[in-house]
């Protein structure tokens, strides 16, 4: 039964890492958008080429991440699984993971 607690903790870790990655992608996107606008205004073509490369790298990450984030946000399957685990635990096992 302890493997269930491992699954729960892994899920919480994934959510934490996911939120961190999401914030990082947003900051990178904001940084490169600002850099691109600056490059267009000042005609820094070298910097513009760098931001195009960054867009090429960041946009696919955003698409994949937003898809995964949407799936986690629904959480229907996770809530259903958690309820099933809590309802089917053998007697004598605390529900909060303590021993």
NORPEWO-V722594 format. One record per residue. N is the residue number from 1. RES is the residue in three letters. PSI is psi as a letter, one per 30 degrees, with the letter a starting at -180 (* if undefined). OMEGA is omega in radians with two decimals (NA if undefined). Layout:
n=N res=RES psi=PSI omega=OMEGA
n=N res=RES psi=PSI omega=OMEGA
This chain:
n=1 res=UNK psi=f omega=-3.11
n=2 res=UNK psi=f omega=3.11
n=3 res=UNK psi=f omega=3.09
n=4 res=UNK psi=e omega=3.11
n=5 res=UNK psi=e omega=3.08
n=6 res=UNK psi=e omega=3.12
n=7 res=UNK psi=e omega=3.14
n=8 res=UNK psi=e omega=3.14
n=9 res=UNK psi=e omega=3.09
n=10 res=UNK psi=e omega=3.12
n=11 res=UNK psi=e omega=3.14
n=12 res=UNK psi=e omega=3.10
n=13 res=UNK psi=e omega=3.12
n=14 res=UNK psi=e omega=3.11
n=15 res=UNK psi=e omega=3.13
n=16 res=UNK psi=e omega=3.13
n=17 res=UNK psi=e omega=3.13
n=18 res=UNK psi=e omega=3.13
n=19 res=UNK psi=e omega=3.11
n=20 res=UNK psi=e omega=3.11
n=21 res=UNK psi=e omega=3.13
n=22 res=UNK psi=e omega=3.12
n=23 res=UNK psi=e omega=3.13
n=24 res=UNK psi=e omega=3.13
n=25 res=UNK psi=e omega=3.12
n=26 res=UNK psi=e omega=3.13
n=27 res=UNK psi=e omega=3.10
n=28 res=UNK psi=e omega=3.13
n=29 res=UNK psi=e omega=3.13
n=30 res=UNK psi=e omega=-3.14
n=31 res=UNK psi=e omega=-3.08
n=32 res=UNK psi=e omega=3.07
n=33 res=UNK psi=e omega=3.10
n=34 res=UNK psi=e omega=3.13
n=35 res=UNK psi=e omega=-3.14
n=36 res=UNK psi=e omega=3.10
n=37 res=UNK psi=e omega=3.11
n=38 res=UNK psi=e omega=-3.14
n=39 res=UNK psi=e omega=3.13
n=40 res=UNK psi=e omega=-3.14
n=41 res=UNK psi=e omega=-3.05
n=42 res=UNK psi=f omega=-3.11
n=43 res=UNK psi=h omega=3.02
n=44 res=UNK psi=i omega=-3.00
n=45 res=UNK psi=e omega=3.14
n=46 res=UNK psi=e omega=3.13
n=47 res=UNK psi=e omega=3.13
n=48 res=UNK psi=e omega=3.12
n=49 res=UNK psi=e omega=3.11
n=50 res=UNK psi=e omega=-3.13
n=51 res=UNK psi=e omega=3.05
n=52 res=UNK psi=e omega=3.09
n=53 res=UNK psi=e omega=3.12
n=54 res=UNK psi=e omega=3.09
n=55 res=UNK psi=e omega=3.14
n=56 res=UNK psi=e omega=3.13
n=57 res=UNK psi=e omega=-3.00
n=58 res=UNK psi=e omega=-3.07
n=59 res=UNK psi=e omega=3.09
n=60 res=UNK psi=e omega=3.09
n=61 res=UNK psi=e omega=3.12
n=62 res=UNK psi=e omega=-3.12
n=63 res=UNK psi=e omega=-3.14
n=64 res=UNK psi=e omega=-3.08
n=65 res=UNK psi=e omega=-3.12
n=66 res=UNK psi=e omega=3.09
n=67 res=UNK psi=e omega=-3.14
n=68 res=UNK psi=e omega=-3.13
n=69 res=UNK psi=e omega=3.12
n=70 res=UNK psi=e omega=3.13
n=71 res=UNK psi=e omega=3.13
n=72 res=UNK psi=e omega=-3.11
n=73 res=UNK psi=e omega=3.12
n=74 res=UNK psi=e omega=3.04
n=75 res=UNK psi=g omega=-3.12
n=76 res=UNK psi=e omega=-3.11
n=77 res=UNK psi=e omega=-3.10
n=78 res=UNK psi=e omega=3.12
n=79 res=UNK psi=e omega=3.13
n=80 res=UNK psi=e omega=3.12
n=81 res=UNK psi=e omega=-3.13
n=82 res=UNK psi=e omega=3.10
n=83 res=UNK psi=e omega=3.13
n=84 res=UNK psi=e omega=3.13
n=85 res=UNK psi=e omega=-3.10
n=86 res=UNK psi=e omega=-3.14
n=87 res=UNK psi=f omega=-3.07
n=88 res=UNK psi=g omega=3.11
n=89 res=UNK psi=k omega=3.08
n=90 res=UNK psi=l omega=3.12
n=91 res=UNK psi=k omega=3.09
n=92 res=UNK psi=f omega=3.11
n=93 res=UNK psi=j omega=-3.14
n=94 res=UNK psi=k omega=-3.07
n=95 res=UNK psi=f omega=-3.10
n=96 res=UNK psi=g omega=3.08
n=97 res=UNK psi=f omega=3.11
n=98 res=UNK psi=l omega=-3.13
n=99 res=UNK psi=* omega=NA
